[in-house]
């Protein structure tokens, strides 16, 4: 099946309407009928807000989380529209993907 991999990047502790942003994204996607999604916490990262590493003394909430969905292009468009309408300005990547099951 031809699809896209939609990755949305958020800060670990960021919140939207009192809920962790990655949880909000997963809930919204499920409500739109997306059949699955995952959130992955990074071990380390850097970007426009500097570098962050997971270490013993690392402050919670500063590491990036990638929320990932494999969907058709129309559903990716709908999810991005819903995110924008909610007033969130989030970085995302949209990549071509092929989904299948091994035999």
Secondary structure, DSSP 4 states (H G I P E B T S, - for coil): -EEEEEEEEEETT-EETTEEHHHHHHHHHHHTT----EEEE-SEEEETTEEEE--TTPPTT-SEEEEEEEE-HHHHHHHHHHHHHTT---EEEEEEEE-----
